[in-house]
Amino acid sequence: MWTTGGKAALSRLADLLAPARLGRDFRWLLASSWVTNLGDGITLAAGPLLVASQTHNPLAIAMAVFLQRLPWLMFGLYAGVLADRVNRRLIVIITGLVRAAILLLLTVSILTHRVDTVVVLAALFLFGVNETFGDTTTATLLPMMVGKSDLGIANARSLTGVIVWNQMAGPPVGAALFAAGMAWPFVSEAVCVLAGVLLISRMRLPARAAPARPARVAEDIREGWRWLWAHPAVRTLAITIFTFNVTFGAAWSVLVLYARQRLGMGAVGFGLITTAMAIGGLLGTASYGWLVRRVPLGVIMRGGLIIETLTHLALALTRSAWFALVVFVIFGAHVFIWGTTSRTVRQRAVPAEFQGRVGSVYLTGVVGGMVIGSAIGGIVASIGGITAPFWFAFAGSAIILTLIWRSLLSIAHTDENLRTSPSAAQT
């Protein structure tokens, strides 16, 4: 039986992780996010291992990554329309159940020895389609249940789950489960996904008025684009995210080769890069509440993009693995602080009825930028050597940052009164 002291300690821990003022429904959402991120982290390691167990063809392995990103470019904008038209909680529940079904079918194919390269690539494409609709809709839930002044801390808590469970805990568990039996990681993720669905089902969202919608989906998409393009701050943020993902994608497309050839890291050393960025991300999200109470959001955004630009320069110049790991820790902190800030600014600015469509533009821009950047990085590296993509990323980021420097402060200007509100200070 729990003692009174034990219950009090548990209550304090729960309030630290998810402050009571954010509401009970936010706690259900956060718990669902964390448990499903653990499942995603398990297959983050097991997925590539499964692909590698079926083929050593570099083209097939590259296709595995491409097929998971392709659905975002094909269906991302349609996913935003669906999120704005249909019951959002229901979409998340259905996509969770569909993901669990795909995982179980993949497990059956493994256990019956019918799995092959085609089966794995088909499963990855289906995961990508399902993720496109599920993640787009999930991103709209938080602004429906949390006040604007608390969106920053709520997003920080959500991203903490990505770091701890998806990047730090999940991959080693997934690798160990795969070593124990090829099917175990996918069974485990299915259990995590179903647990996440159960937690989401306990959540209650505020009622939404059913606005009149044009009969054609294309008109809905155009309406979302028109709103985004007419809003200067949101438009600038969208352009910034897309262009910086192009430069980031170019550099990171050759990261594994850079780590081996430039830094002299083996497979274990390369794994330390992910760990270093996760540690930095954890430090960044843990300090986010303290940071936003003292620094304007626009200044945070400027500082973050300076860090990203200098990261590319530092990696282009160094040959020291230890120095590079320090850079990756700092970069990891930037990634999650910037991600929390940009998501918060967007969620505060966008009306509820446009959250799905505008959010889908951002997510499509992120993936599209990465795809374009990866292609550029491969070409630049083949011509100029392994550090050339980092020089390209540094130069491109510096030029973009110069062009948007003045407008960055205006992106978050309307949020400054919320940054210092009493509830925002209680973190």
N, C-alpha and C positions, 0 to 999 in steps of 0.2 A: 504494500500500500504506500501511496505517496504521503510523505510528511508535509506539514504546512510549509516548512522551509523549502522543500523540494518543489512544491507547486509555485511558490513565490519566485524561486530562481528560474523555473521554466517560463513563468510569465514575463520576467524581466528579459530573458533571452528572446522570447517571441517579440517583445516590444522593440528590442534592439534591431532585430532583423527586419521586422515589418511594423513600424510604429502604429499604435492603436488608432491614431487619428486618420490613417489611410483607409480604415474600414475592414470589416471581416471578409468582404468579397475580394478585396485586394490580396488578402492572405491566401485565399483559395487559389487565385490566379498565380501568385508567386510560387506557391507549393507545386502547382501543376507545371509551371515553367521550369522549376529546378529539377523535378523528377524526370521530365521529358528531356531536358538537357543532359542528364546523366545517361539516358538511353542513347541520345545522339552521339555523345562522347564515346560510348562503347563501340558503336559502329564506325566512328571516325577513324579508329585504328583497325577494326575488323574488316571494314569495307575494302580498303586497298589490299589487305592481306588476302581476302577472298579473290579479288581480281588477279593478284599475282600468282595465286595457286592454280589458276585456270589458264593463264597465258603469260609469256614473257615478251610478247610483241609490243614494242613501244607505242605503236599506233593505237592498239587496243586499250592500253593503259591510259593514253591521253584521251581517248574517246570516253573513258569512264568519267573523267572530270567534266568533259564537254557536255555529255548527255545529262548530267545533273544540273548544269547551268542553262542549257538550251531552253527548258520550259519557262524560265523567267522571261526570256525574250519573246517566246511564243504566246504565253498566256498571262503575263504579269498584269497588263492593263485590264484584261477581262476579269482577273481575280479582284482588282480594285472595284470594278462595277458591281460584282456579286456581293462584295462586303458591304457596299452602300445600299444594296437593294434588299438583302435577305437577312434573317435573324443571324447575327454574328456568332453568338454562342453556339447555335446549332451547326454552323459551318465548321467551327473548330472541333466540335464533337465528332461530326461526320468524317472530317479529314483525319482525325486521330484513329477512328475505327478502320478507315480504309488503309492507313499506314500499317496498323497492326495486322490486317489481313494480308497485305503484301509481304510483310515480314514472315508470317506463318507459311505462306506459299513458298517463299524462298527457303525456309527451313525444311519444308517437306521435300523440295527438290534436292537439298543437300543430303538429307537422311536416306533418300531413295537412290542416291548416286546419279541423278539426272541433271545435276547442275553443270553448266558449261559456260563458256564466254558469252554466248548469245543470251542465255538466261540471266546472267549477272548484269549485263549491259541493259537489258530490257527492264530489270528490276530497278536499276539506278535511274533510268529515265522516268519510270512511274513514281519513284520517290520524289524526283524533281518536280513533276507535275503536282503531286499532292502537297509538297512543301510550298509551292508557289501560292496555292489557294489558302493553305493553313496559316502560313507565316504572315501573309498580307492581312488576313482577317484578325489574327491574334494581336497584331500591332495596333488595331483600332480599339481594343478593349480597354486599355489602361486609361485613355482620356475620358472614357464614359463613366468611370467609377472614382477617379481621383481628381481633386481640385487642381486648378492650374498652378497654384503656388506650391503644390507638393509633387508635381510631375517630375521634377529633377531628382529628388530623393527616391521616388518610386522607380524611375528608370535605372538609377544607379543600383538599387537592390536587385532589379531584374537582370542587369548585366553581370552582377556578382555571380549569379547562378551560371551564366555562360562560362565565366572564367573558372570557377571552382569545379563545376560538375562536367561541363563539356570539354574543357581544355586540360584540366589538371587531373581530375579523378577518373573520368571516363576512359580515355585512351589506354592507360596501363591496364585497367580492368578488362577492356575489350581485347587487348593483346593476350592477356593471360587466359581469358576464356577461349579465345581462338586456339591457343596452344592445347588447351584441355579437350577441345572438340570443336570442329568447324562450325557447327550449328548453334553452339551455346550463346555466342554474342547476340545473335538475331532473336533467339528466344528471350533473352534478357531485355533487349530493347522493346520487344513486343509487350512484355510485362510492364515496363516503365511507361510506355505509351498508353496502355490501358489504365494504369494508375492515374496518369495525367488527365485522361478523359473523365474518370470518376471524380477527380477533384474539380475540374471545370464544371461538371454537372451540378455541383453544390453551389456554384456562384450564381448570383442573381444580378442582372443588369437593369439599369433604369429603362423604362419604356421609351421607345423611340417613335415619334410620329412617322407615319408612312407617307413621305412626300410623293407628289405626283412625279412619275418618271416617264421620260420619253419611251416610246415602244422600242426604239432601236438602240442596241448596245453601243453602236458607234457614236450616237449622239451623246450618250452618257460619258463616253471617253473624252469626246471633244469638250464637253462641259467642264470636266475636271481639268483638262489642259488649259482651257481659257481662264479658269479661276486661278490656277497656279501662275500662269504667265502674267496675269494682271496684278499679282501681288508682288511688289518689288523684292521684299525681303525673302519670301519663300522661293521666288524665282532664282535669286542670287545663290541661295543655299543649295538648290537643286543643281545649278551649274557647277558650283564648287565641288559638291560631292562627286558628280560625274567626272569632271576633269582630273581631280586628284586621285580618283580610282584608276584612271588611265595611266598616270605616272606611277602610282603604287603597283598596279598590275604588271607594268613593264619590268620594274625592278624585281618584284617577288617571283616572276615567272622563271627566273634562273637561280632562285635562292639555294636550291639543293646543290647545284653545280658550283655556285659561288662559295658555299660553305666548304665543299671538298677541295676545290682547286685553289681558291684564294686564301681561305682560312686554315686549310689543312685539317678539317674536321671529318671524322668518320660518321657512321650512322648514328652512334650514340651522341656524338657531339652535335649533329644536326638536330636531334631531338631536344637538346638543351636550348636551342633557339626558341622553340615553342614554349618551353618551360619558362625561359627568361621573360618572354612577352606576357605570359600568363601572370607571373609574379608582379610585373609592372602594372598590368591591368588591375590586379587585386589591390595594389597600393593606391592606384588612381581612383577606383570606385570607393574604396574605404575612406578616402580623404575628400570625396566630392562634396559632401555637405559642408565641411569646413571651408573648402575652396570657394563655393558660390556665395557664401556669406561675406566674403572679403574681396572678391574680384568680380567686376562686371562680366556678364556672359560674353559680350562682344570681345573683350580683352582676352578671355579664355580661348575664344575661337582663333583670334590672331596668334596667340602664343602657341596653340596646338599646331597650326599650319607652319609656323616657323620651325618647330621641333621636327615635323615631318620632312620639311625641305632639307634641314641640316642632317637628318638621319641618312638620307640618300648620299649626301656629300661625305659624311664620315665613313660610310660603308665603302664608298668608291675609293677612299684614300687608304684605309687601314688594311694591314695584313695580320693584325693581332686578334686571335680568337677571343681572348679575354676582354679586350676593349670592345669588340663587336658585341659581346654578350651584355655588357653594360649599356651599350647603345640600344639593344633590343629591349632591355628592361624599361628604359626611358620611353622608347617608342610604344611599348605595350601600355604604359600609363597614359600616354597621349591618345592612343586609339580608343580606349574606353571612356576617357574624359570627353573627348571630342564626340564620340558616339552618343553619350548620354546628353551632352549639351545640344547637339544638332537635333536629336530626336525630340527633346523637350521643347526647344524653340518651335519646331514644326507643329507639334501637337497643340501647343498653346495658340498658335496662329490660325490653324485650319479648323473650320466649322465641322461639327460632328458629321453632317451629311456628306462631307467631302473627304473624310479621313481615309476611307478605303482607296479612292481613286488617286488622291495626291500621294498617299503612302506607296501605292503601287508604282507610281512614276519614279519615286526615290529608289525603291528596291530594284526596279528594272534598270535604272541608271547605274546603280552600284554594280550589278552583274554585267551590264553592257560595257561599262568602263573597264572592268577587270578583263573581259574577253578581248576587247580592243587592245588594252595595254599588254596582255600576254602575247598577242600576235606581234606587236611592235617590239617587245622585249626579245623575243626569239630572233627576229630579223636583225635587230641592232647588235645582239650578242654574237651572231654568226659573222657579222661584218667587222665589229670593233673589239671583240673580246668580251670576257666574262664581266668586266666592270663597266662596260659601255652602257648597259641598261640603267645602272645607278647614276651615271653622269647624265644620261637623258632625263631620268626622273628628277634629278636635282635641278637641271636647267629648266625643264618644263614647269616644275612646281614653283620655282622662283619667279618665272614670268607670270604665271597665273596669279600667284600671291600679290605681285606688284599691281596687277590689273584690278584685283578685287579688294585691295587693302582698305581703301576708304569706306567701301560699302559693308565691310564685315561688322563694323560697330552698329550700323543701322539694322542689321538682321535681328539683333536681340534687343534693340532699344525699347520696344514696347513691353518687354518682360522685366525691365529693371525694377519697376515698382513691386513686382511679385517676388523678386529675389530677396528683398529685405522684409517681407511680410512676417508677422509673428509665427505663423505656422511653419513657414519655410525655415525659420531659425531653429526649430526644435528637432534637430537631427542627431 
